[in-house]
Amino acid sequence: MSWSIRTGRRTFIRSSALAAGTLLTARAARAIPGANERIAVGIVGMGVRGSYHARSLGELASGKLANVDVTAVAEPWRLWRERAVATVEKAFGHKPAAFVRHTDLLEKGGVDAVVIATPDFWHVPVLLDAVKAGKDVYVEKPLSVTLEEAKAARDAVKASKSVVQVGTQRRSDNISAAAREFVRSGRLGKISSVVGAYNDDGPRWTRPNECKQMKEADFDWKWYLRDLPDRPFNPRHVLEWKLFREFTMGCSGLLGCHFYDLVQFIMDCPWPASAVAQGGVFVYKDGRQVEDTFETLIEFPEEFILHYTTRLGNAFAPDNAIYGTNGTLKIEKGTFEGLGGTRGPNRLPDKPQKLAAAPDRPYPHMLNFLECMRSRSEPVAPIEAGYRHALTSILAQEAMITGRKLRYDREKDAIV
């Protein structure tokens, strides 16, 4: 028996510009930027994350680290669209073209690449349209909120010539690369478990003041809803979308996917085997549907268990760590030690030792994307990695929702 929590989303392919085949065509694609040619970028979604990308791209350009320019933005809320124009003008010294819808940006924005920083449920539709238009894409995590859409994204990108980087940026930290090499060396011995957490001491994702500012006349509400059931305008569904299941996956995708992806990268364990999970709204009774407390155990075929926790009622968090028979690797601290390991001859030194890691570059994940645009090589977080972190996130989230132990069937590429 296959599980599918959001079967209603299956209409998205019929409603997307990609399936219609009329709004966007590959004829809109620009030539691949040469080594000295400026890359023109459009940003779709100008909330917190989209504004961050505009500023960071400006810093890369002003620091001569990347020959890049933000030439267009798309944002359905007038206030954020106007703010985005001001942000780009400050960062690059000129005003970008501003659009309400991403389809107009793709057709008229004259861009080589698109950065997707929309609410999660819009990631795949924008990605499909951008790839259809022949653009390269940087898409924020999680790649998708449903397995069906994740498969559609993976297949479309594989069939294209587009360079796609998924925004699990911790892959680009040099300390992560050093941890990967240390694990590969075998010095930890047999690894049996990995533990991680992302905790906070506040309600997170609430924006009451901005919700009061948003008026329906300033927002493209019908477009925003996509194929979801029509309903009266609700600014919470726009500005606090992370609290409602129609627009996001939940804690597993919002926060956990960063850790899942990092573990899959360091441990070279691409596919989960099974998951169990528990959680609920235990602390913040503010109308949210997405849990504020979440725990999952994910088993991998490589014979280890990943234990991940999110608590939004308490910010204390244990060290994110990989436990082997010879000792422990603490990922964020970039240290390894023998405490907790066996007493055998291969036990690591008891005193914590630093991993040998090269200095990080500024905004390394975005830099990697821009460099791969020019070289046409595969970025550090390609579409296949995005598919795998989405699958793992969905497996754990649906295990919590169903109250069942769920398994990933690799042969069928399905959750069962």
Phi, psi and omega in degrees: 000130179263143179261137173213104186288324187243062182296336179297339180289353184295347178282354187296326181294321179293329185266355183276155177296331179299311183291321180296324176070017184245329184283319188229138177225163180296345178297341180283352184292145176265166176294153178295129181299135176284178185300328183250004183272141179288136177272125178266124185243139170247139180249127180252117183097104188246043171278213183300312185288318179297320177295322176301315181295323178298316180292317183293322176295323176297320179292322177296320180290315182291332178273006178064020178274339180208134176272086189220153181215134173271110186256347183206150175225152175227128183203124184285346178262124185303317183297316179289327179295317178293321177296322180296319178300317179294321180297314180293320179298320179292322184281326188240351178083013177208159177273136176278163167293138184240130182231155176279317186247147182293331180298323177291321177299317182294325182278324191241352189278349179061043186254153173270329185217158180234133171257122183258113181231040181276174166305153190305321186288352176261353185304307186291315178304318179292319178301314180299317180294320181294317179295319177300325180277003177081022181266154166277155191220135164249116184242132180295160177274162344292153181306319185208162175258353176226152180292325180300313180290325177299319177295319179298319179295312180302313184293321181294318181292319179297328180277356184253181174251013183284143169273125182233125175246126177267143193279037171273081195289347181292342173300333184270354176289135181295333177293329177291319177296321179294321178296320178300315181293323179295317178297318180298333181292341181084004186292338177284347184080207179284121181269127183248337182203154175227133184236134178210160180208151168226101184248161180210159182248030178214172185293334177058139173073007176266141181218064187298322182293318179290327177300324178291331181283331189283127177243145183301326181297339181261010187219143180271078189294313183298319178296317183300322184292344180058234180262012179286157178302140179294148178199164177301150179306133181219104182299336178296327180288348178259306187272336177243036185301335181291353180265354190233132191293337179295336189251350183207174181275318187130190185302328181300319179272324182293320185236315186297328186298331176301315182286318178304312183297319180297318179295317179298325178288309183292318185272352183054050182235084192291332190240129173286158177258314182200166179209147166233155182200155175223156177170176179172179176271093186258340188242308190256097182271068185245020180093000180290149173261329181284134185300148172259355179223127188212134177224134176220148170243119181244122179265141179245151180300338178287007174070055168211161180245133173263123178249115182238142182226140164234127173232121178264007177255359182200124187276352180296136180221140175287168175297133170289119193216153174248125186254120176238172182291339180262355181152197189229137174251119178264112194294305184296321181286341182066038182232158172226152183204161182271349181301132182094345179278181178288173179263018182285176185292341182265006179300138179288162177301142180294324179287129181304135178245145179278140171292148176276101183235138177288157177298143178285149172271157175296135178044056189296329183291316178291321177299318178301319178298311182296320179295322179288333173300320182282320183275342185063028176266169183282131179286174185289334177237074183286178185299326180295321176294322176297318178299319184290321178289327177295315177303313181296318179297316181292319179303313181290318182295317180289332174297321177292315184295319183276341185071021183241156166282121181249150184235144174263123178265105184297321182296318180272349186052052186213152172271127186229000000 
